[in-house]
Amino acid sequence: MRKVRDYDAELKALGDKARSLKAKRVEQLGQLVTATGADALDAETLAGALLDAIGSKDASAKEAWRSKGAAFFQRRGKKGGGDAGGIGSGAQTEPGGDAAGGSGGTANR
């Protein structure tokens, strides 16, 4: 005879897992903002910089941002050692540095 499945329990477990993953992602994004020193910016400036990055059609600028980000994580990995990518290891690398300045002063909207 077939085993009866408890669909309600399975749906609840999936919902709990989804909420847990979303909370973890939000926490990691907060750690990223802090690790890059972008927490020194006001929320409006940070949101504007992110919106410009999302709306950018310039492939070379996006590649430059990607390579800067990869270099940041490699440096953090060597200095912090602990977490994956080094986020949340405590010390900030380049606070207020080039975190939001990757657009090169061009607005691509």
Secondary structure, DSSP 4 states (H G I P E B T S, - for coil): -PPPP-HHHHHHHHHHHHHHHHHHHHHHHHHHHHHHTGGGS-HHHHHHHHHHHHH---HHHHHHHHHHHHHHHHHHHHHH-SSGGGTTSSSPSSTTSSSSGGGTT----
